Amino acid sequence: MSNGECISMEKPENFGIYIPSYKRADTIHTHTLLEYYKVVIRESEFEEYAKTVPVENLIPVKDELICSAVKVMNWIIENAEEDYICVIDDDCPRFYYRMEKSVPIEDPEIITSEIERIAQLQMDLDIGWGCDDASNVPWGYDSEFSFKGTTGGIRWINRKKLKGRFLEEIGYCCDTDVVMQELLYNRIILKPKYLCPGGGADKNKGGNSKKSRESMIASFELMKTKWGKYFDYDLKTNKIYVRVPR
């Protein structure tokens, strides 16, 4: 499967999958692993992305409205056609079942159905936020679902229930800040640990790859000031600790 080809499938009426992407027209890969999706891009990059992704799957937006990771997430949440959505990073090379060992999933139908399964649980439980884990190592698995940790590359959002909001001033830790807002306001998030995207550090050009260590530390400090004893970090490993009982 290549060049943005995907298997035709009728998507659920009230659920959509969105992939925000920036300056990765030649390296975007996540869409090749899904049966349906929409790629949200800046208008100025439309022609480049149209070479890789089917035009009907592109959503071009005025550049100034989605000119940061925070702005594009808020735009998708505010403007999605569906009440329930999944937002996935654009550079996922593969997906895994992560339990006692990691098993790669290569079939787009299976990957999409697992994403839908978690979305259905979110609908049934009326939970505002769901996400995979930032760490996808096999030894990080301790249960099928767990309410701890930070956000990885997949986010499930119930637009009617979500109370958290991505904040520009938080920067690097904006995903973690939304997790903590949801735990404060809605008391619970959905955290599947058995499904995760492969890959590692953000090394591709574009996206959020230009983040500096200084901006990361500044974000850590802002979070520590905002959340006090409930947030901590280790500068040696850049590891974040969310210490909220749940």
Stockholm file with secondary structure:
# STOCKHOLM 1.0

chainA/1-246         MSNGECISMEKPENFGIYIPSYKRADTIHTHTLLEYYKVVIRESEFEEYAKTVPVENLIPVKDELICSAVKVMNWIIENAEEDYICVIDDDCPRFYYRMEKSVPIEDPEIITSEIERIAQLQMDLDIGWGCDDASNVPWGYDSEFSFKGTTGGIRWINRKKLKGRFLEEIGYCCDTDVVMQELLYNRIILKPKYLCPGGGADKNKGGNSKKSRESMIASFELMKTKWGKYFDYDLKTNKIYVRVPR
#=GR chainA/1-246 SS CCTTCCCCCCCCTTEEEEEECSSCTTTCCGGGGCSSCEEEEEGGGHHHHTTTSCGGGEEEECGGGSSSHHHHHHHHHHHCSSSEEEEECTTCCCEEEESSSEEEECCHHHHHHHHHHHHHHHHHHTCSEEEEESCCCGGGCCSSBCSCSCEEEEEEEETTTCCCCCCGGGGGGHHHHHHHHHHHHTSCCBCBCSEEECCCSCCSSSTTTTCCHHHHHHHHHHHHHHHGGGEEEETTTTEEEECCCC
#=GC SS_cons         CCTTCCCCCCCCTTEEEEEECSSCTTTCCGGGGCSSCEEEEEGGGHHHHTTTSCGGGEEEECGGGSSSHHHHHHHHHHHCSSSEEEEECTTCCCEEEESSSEEEECCHHHHHHHHHHHHHHHHHHTCSEEEEESCCCGGGCCSSBCSCSCEEEEEEEETTTCCCCCCGGGGGGHHHHHHHHHHHHTSCCBCBCSEEECCCSCCSSSTTTTCCHHHHHHHHHHHHHHHGGGEEEETTTTEEEECCCC
//
